[in-house]
Amino acid sequence: MSEPSATDRRDQMFPRLTPRQIDRLREMGKRRTVARGEVLYDQDAAIPQFYVILSGTLEIVEPLDGKELPITVAGPGEFTGEMNMLLGRRSLVRARMKEPGEVLVLSPDVLRKLVQADTELSEIFLRAFILRRVALIAKTPGDAVLIGSSHSAATLRIREFLTRNGQPHAYLDVEKDPSVQALFDRFGLKIDDVPVVICRYDRVLKNPSNEEVADCLGLNAVLDSCAIRDLVVVGGGPAGLAAAVYGASEGLDVLVLETKAPGGQAGSSSKIENYLGFPTGISGLALASRALTQAQKFGAEVSIARTAATLICKQHPYRLEIASGGSVRARAVILATGAQYRKLPLPELARFEGVGVYYGATSVERQFCGDEEIVVVGGGNSAGQAAVYLAETARAGAGARRHDVALPHPADRGAPPDHLASVHASRGTGRRRPPRAGAHPRLAIGRERDEEDPPRLPHDRRGSQDGLAPRLRGDGRKGFRQDRSGSGSHRSRGMAAVAPPAPARDQHARGIRGRRRAGRKREARRLGGR
């Protein structure tokens, strides 16, 4: 299967609608005459309108600390917007008329209904929105600057949060980037303030929480504590997003609460090869992005950096208390809180988490590790994939912590032979797994030894892929607190669905189903007329 050329990719990113497609949009929008130099929407605008250029030209630029970075110039038949239109987030760019003309204006709500009902236009818009957001992440610095250090666990946390939520940003390392001092002098910062997030070059956050970063960048809408949702899903991993897609597609009012970023543990995988429907594999970040887009398409609201702390079951509708304050109410609740990483039984392990010990192998961890020696602990698919991925830039080896490691190991597939070390068992039978033919054993983890002889791992970085354990527990130490009565509370055991909702017969459900039926009828008439 050939990769699309640069020309094809640009045509998909900035497609030109046909006159017939524009006519379908005229029924839902308003025509407006615009003058040269008029700004249709600016950076930081809250969910801007959707514009289709009928005549004239429109330039898209990214304001950057008093300057403008040109992105593209749109002509007749082209349209504005990217993933922020569906995510309900503020604009990252400025749209200004370069030549006078006329535009067709659609509200964000009308655009969402159109995406749900019109199959042809939905495919065009969604593909363009996704590709535009990918280009913004890859080619523009964004309006957020993160100043941090590779020796700071908080820096890693914020970088992962921004990256996995698809937020364009610039990263400056205090130990490597000479431009950091100018920003320190400009904003009166000190080295003890690191990590620092600068939003739009006018607001400074010192060692912020994920929720503070999300609020500063406008990633979340304000939650209405008075509204009663049909369904609230706690957890934005694959299971939670799947529940949101199924519920929203049937017309339910769905809210997803996610502590970090959509995708859960799967979103931190460098590549997933055993996920149904992706024979060549897919990265966890791409999988999470597609699932999030699908949920947003059907109208589900996804709120990130929001932690559900307590579920109150003594009243109906149920009430979920948010850790940072406030609450939401719902007729039904699904707890899809996923799993958490198992940790090695080592003293003072917490001191090194995020500053040498990691629980994932994404591009963020790979940049932190650089070309240093890396140990990957674990014997499953995730460990093998992590070793292969990290070996592209570092000297990586994988050590299996169980004696029954299945062969062939994932690390045998496609690893650079001059970087990937031998992979063998370091506990149990003590049998050494021989290195692959042609592999250079630059890094070997463990050795044949007695159980009294403790392992010595004199390496710079370690990645733990030692499996997962349920996040919801009944031992009172961790998990999601569920308050069933006024007399006390306890930890819920396992994933649960509380009170399945009655069939959706409200106006919202009838509306979305009616739009989908009408969209199918229009599509049938359009195809029948050819």
PyMOL commands that set and color helices and strands:
alter all, ss='L'
color gray80, all
select helices_A, chain A and resi 6-13+19-26+84-87+108-117+119-139+153-164+180-187+191-193+210-217+238-249+264-268+284-297+349-352+363-369+381-390+410-412+507-528
alter helices_A, ss='H'
color red, helices_A
select strands_A, chain A and resi 30-34+39-41+50-64+67-74+94-106+144-148+170-173+196-199+203-206+228-234+254-258+301-304+308-312+318-322+327-335+339-341+357-358+373-377+395-400+424-425+461-464+468-470+481-485+488-491+496-498
alter strands_A, ss='S'
color yellow, strands_A
deselect
rebuild
show_as cartoon
